[in-house]
Amino acid sequence: MNCIIIDDEPLAIDVLADYCKKLDFTEVVGTYTNPLDAISAIKEKNVDLIFCDIEMPQISGLEFISALENRPLFIFTTAYTQYAVEGFELNAVDYLVKPIPYHRFIKAVSRTKEILSQKEKPVMTNIFPSFGSGTDAQKFIFVKSEHENIKLELDDIQYIQGLKDYLKIHITGTNKTILTLLSFKDLMNKLPQNQFIRVHKSFVVNINFIKTVQRNRIVINDIRIPIGESHKSQFYAILGL
């Protein structure tokens, strides 16, 4: 797993570089005190993971990561806890507070390794010709939860909720939920796009389970799910509202 470290404090870089050397699956391919110097490396060195500080003089880590196109996985490393929410809203793998204990570092990079292993697996990508109809339509997907791959019937998935670095998949009938480390992007690649719609930064819904639409809310099984402003026009267009 190719990593780069971005931090304006050389000592902080040395700590993370030393941690990485202790693992047989991480290799530091670049260290930078100025985030802007890392841009070419991210494009050219097949970077899998960025360790990025947040408060830096040239540009904040939040601004830098937000500006990246096709960005690798990333972990924020900072002495300040107040940016945690913003960090996870950008889909950070983890948020490590300095001084970083080695066991927390291990947990974060192990989680990254797991996410990368999921991305390397073949993706089932049949698309429904209509809202779940058709004899050749995709009927199920597999998602990894804990240490097993679980088969989920698409018609049983009511909605998917983002919880920091996990997704919570709500299943019909038994009030059962499945937790997975997949990102929204990776999961949406598995799902038929005209049956499952992203309606909020934290929610994807199965159209077939929508009971009513109330202003900026969707009701599924008496659960009210918010509709985000950036997703509203597309959602209403698909439903013909």
C-alpha positions as CSV (number, residue, x, y, z in Angstrom):
1,M,0.0,0.0,0.0
2,N,1.7,3.2,-1.2
3,C,1.4,6.1,1.2
4,I,2.4,9.7,1.3
5,I,2.6,11.9,4.4
6,I,1.7,15.6,4.4
7,D,2.4,17.7,7.5
8,D,4.1,21.0,8.1
9,E,5.9,19.5,11.2
10,P,8.8,17.3,10.2
11,L,8.7,15.5,13.6
12,A,5.1,14.5,12.9
13,I,6.2,13.1,9.5
14,D,9.0,11.1,11.2
15,V,6.6,9.5,13.6
16,L,4.2,8.3,10.9
17,A,7.0,7.2,8.6
18,D,8.4,5.1,11.4
19,Y,5.0,3.6,12.1
20,C,4.7,2.7,8.4
21,K,8.1,1.0,8.3
22,K,7.0,-1.4,11.0
23,L,4.3,-2.8,8.8
24,D,5.0,-5.1,5.8
25,F,2.1,-3.8,3.8
26,T,2.7,0.0,3.9
27,E,5.4,1.9,2.0
28,V,6.0,5.6,2.2
29,V,6.6,6.9,-1.3
30,G,6.8,10.6,-0.4
31,T,6.7,13.1,2.5
32,Y,5.7,16.8,2.1
33,T,5.6,19.8,4.4
34,N,3.7,21.7,1.7
35,P,0.5,20.0,0.4
36,L,0.8,21.6,-3.0
37,D,4.2,19.8,-3.5
38,A,2.3,16.5,-3.2
39,I,0.0,16.9,-6.1
40,S,2.3,15.5,-8.8
41,A,3.2,12.5,-6.6
42,I,-0.5,11.7,-6.1
43,K,-0.9,11.6,-9.9
44,E,2.3,9.7,-10.7
45,K,3.1,7.3,-7.9
46,N,-0.1,5.3,-7.7
47,V,-0.8,6.5,-4.1
48,D,-3.2,4.4,-2.2
49,L,-3.4,6.4,1.1
50,I,-2.7,10.0,2.2
51,F,-1.9,10.9,5.8
52,C,-2.8,14.6,5.9
53,D,-2.5,17.2,8.7
54,I,-5.3,19.8,8.8
55,E,-3.9,23.1,10.1
56,M,-1.0,24.0,7.7
57,P,0.1,27.5,6.6
58,Q,-0.2,27.1,2.8
59,I,-3.6,25.4,2.6
60,S,-5.6,23.5,5.2
61,G,-5.8,19.7,4.9
62,L,-9.6,20.0,4.5
63,E,-9.2,22.4,1.6
64,F,-6.5,20.3,0.0
65,I,-8.3,17.0,0.1
66,S,-11.6,18.7,-1.1
67,A,-9.8,20.1,-4.1
68,L,-8.3,16.7,-5.3
69,E,-9.9,14.9,-8.2
70,N,-9.9,11.1,-8.1
71,R,-8.4,11.3,-4.7
72,P,-6.9,8.3,-2.9
73,L,-8.1,7.1,0.4
74,F,-7.0,9.5,3.2
75,I,-6.6,9.7,7.0
76,F,-6.5,13.1,8.7
77,T,-3.8,13.5,11.4
78,T,-4.2,16.6,13.6
79,A,-3.8,17.9,17.1
80,Y,-7.3,19.4,17.0
81,T,-10.6,17.5,17.5
82,Q,-13.0,20.2,16.3
83,Y,-12.5,19.2,12.6
84,A,-13.6,15.6,13.0
85,V,-17.1,16.1,11.6
86,E,-15.8,17.9,8.5
87,G,-13.2,15.2,8.1
88,F,-15.7,12.4,8.1
89,E,-18.1,14.4,5.8
90,L,-15.3,14.2,3.2
91,N,-15.3,10.4,3.7
92,A,-12.0,10.2,5.6
93,V,-11.0,6.6,6.4
94,D,-10.1,7.8,9.9
95,Y,-9.3,10.8,12.0
96,L,-6.2,10.5,14.2
97,V,-5.5,12.9,17.0
98,K,-1.9,13.7,17.8
99,P,0.0,12.4,19.6
100,I,-1.1,9.3,17.7
101,P,-0.9,6.1,19.6
102,Y,0.5,3.2,17.6
103,H,-2.6,1.0,18.2
104,R,-4.8,3.7,16.7
105,F,-2.5,3.9,13.7
106,I,-2.7,0.2,13.2
107,K,-6.5,0.3,13.4
108,A,-6.7,3.1,10.8
109,V,-4.3,1.5,8.2
110,S,-5.9,-1.9,8.7
111,R,-9.3,-0.4,7.9
112,T,-7.7,1.2,4.8
113,K,-6.3,-2.1,3.7
114,E,-9.7,-3.7,4.0
115,I,-11.4,-1.0,1.9
116,L,-8.7,-1.4,-0.8
117,S,-9.2,-5.1,-0.9
118,Q,-12.9,-4.6,-1.4
119,K,-12.2,-2.3,-4.4
120,E,-10.0,-4.9,-6.0
121,K,-12.8,-7.5,-6.2
122,P,-14.9,-7.8,-9.3
123,V,-18.1,-5.7,-9.2
124,M,-21.5,-7.0,-10.3
125,T,-22.9,-4.3,-12.6
126,N,-26.1,-5.4,-14.3
127,I,-28.5,-2.4,-14.5
128,F,-32.2,-2.8,-14.1
129,P,-34.1,-1.8,-17.3
130,S,-36.9,-0.4,-15.0
131,F,-37.6,-0.2,-11.3
132,G,-36.4,-3.7,-10.5
133,S,-38.3,-5.5,-13.3
134,G,-37.1,-7.8,-16.0
135,T,-36.1,-11.5,-16.1
136,D,-32.4,-10.7,-16.6
137,A,-32.2,-8.1,-13.9
138,Q,-29.7,-8.2,-11.1
139,K,-31.3,-9.6,-8.1
140,F,-28.7,-9.5,-5.3
141,I,-25.2,-8.2,-4.3
142,F,-22.6,-9.4,-1.8
143,V,-21.2,-7.0,0.8
144,K,-18.5,-7.7,3.3
145,S,-19.5,-7.4,7.0
146,E,-17.1,-8.3,9.7
147,H,-15.3,-11.4,8.4
148,E,-17.9,-12.7,6.0
149,N,-19.5,-11.8,2.7
150,I,-23.3,-11.5,3.0
151,K,-25.7,-12.0,0.1
152,L,-28.4,-9.3,0.1
153,E,-31.5,-9.4,-2.1
154,L,-31.9,-6.0,-3.7
155,D,-35.6,-6.1,-3.2
156,D,-35.0,-6.4,0.6
157,I,-32.8,-3.3,0.9
158,Q,-35.0,-0.4,2.1
159,Y,-32.3,2.3,2.5
160,I,-28.6,2.8,3.3
161,Q,-27.3,5.2,5.9
162,G,-23.8,6.6,6.1
163,L,-22.3,6.6,9.6
164,K,-18.8,8.1,9.6
165,D,-16.6,5.4,7.9
166,Y,-19.4,2.7,7.9
167,L,-22.5,2.1,5.9
168,K,-25.6,0.8,7.6
169,I,-27.9,-1.2,5.3
170,H,-31.5,-1.4,6.5
171,I,-33.3,-4.6,5.5
172,T,-37.0,-5.1,5.2
173,G,-39.1,-7.4,7.4
174,T,-36.9,-8.1,10.4
175,N,-35.6,-4.6,11.2
176,K,-32.2,-6.2,10.5
177,T,-29.2,-4.0,9.6
178,I,-25.9,-4.8,8.0
179,L,-22.7,-2.8,8.7
180,T,-20.1,-2.6,6.0
181,L,-16.9,-0.6,5.4
182,L,-17.8,0.0,1.7
183,S,-18.0,3.7,0.7
184,F,-21.1,5.1,-0.8
185,K,-19.3,5.3,-4.2
186,D,-18.3,1.7,-4.1
187,L,-21.7,0.5,-3.0
188,M,-23.5,2.5,-5.6
189,N,-21.3,0.9,-8.3
190,K,-22.9,-2.4,-7.2
191,L,-26.5,-1.2,-7.2
192,P,-28.9,-0.6,-10.1
193,Q,-28.9,3.2,-10.5
194,N,-32.5,3.6,-11.4
195,Q,-33.7,1.7,-8.3
196,F,-31.3,3.1,-5.7
197,I,-30.9,6.9,-5.6
198,R,-28.5,9.1,-3.5
199,V,-30.9,11.6,-1.8
200,H,-28.5,13.0,0.8
201,K,-24.8,12.9,1.6
202,S,-25.8,10.3,4.3
203,F,-28.6,8.4,2.6
204,V,-29.4,6.2,-0.4
205,V,-32.9,4.9,-0.8
206,N,-34.7,2.1,-2.7
207,I,-37.4,3.8,-4.8
208,N,-39.7,0.8,-4.4
209,F,-40.0,1.5,-0.6
210,I,-40.8,5.2,-0.7
211,K,-44.2,5.6,1.0
212,T,-44.6,9.4,0.6
213,V,-42.5,12.5,-0.1
214,Q,-43.1,15.3,2.3
215,R,-41.4,18.6,1.4
216,N,-37.8,17.8,2.1
217,R,-38.4,14.4,3.6
218,I,-38.9,10.8,2.2
219,V,-41.0,8.4,4.3
220,I,-39.9,4.8,4.3
221,N,-41.5,2.4,6.8
222,D,-42.4,5.4,9.0
223,I,-38.8,6.6,8.9
224,R,-38.3,10.2,7.7
225,I,-35.2,10.5,5.5
226,P,-33.9,14.0,4.6
227,I,-33.5,15.1,1.0
228,G,-30.3,17.1,0.5
229,E,-30.4,20.3,-1.5
230,S,-27.7,19.1,-3.9
231,H,-29.7,15.9,-4.6
232,K,-33.2,17.4,-4.7
233,S,-33.6,18.3,-8.4
234,Q,-32.3,14.9,-9.6
235,F,-34.5,13.0,-7.2
236,Y,-37.6,14.9,-8.1
237,A,-36.8,14.5,-11.8
238,I,-36.5,10.7,-11.5
239,L,-39.9,10.5,-9.7
240,G,-41.5,13.0,-12.1
241,L,-42.4,15.4,-9.3
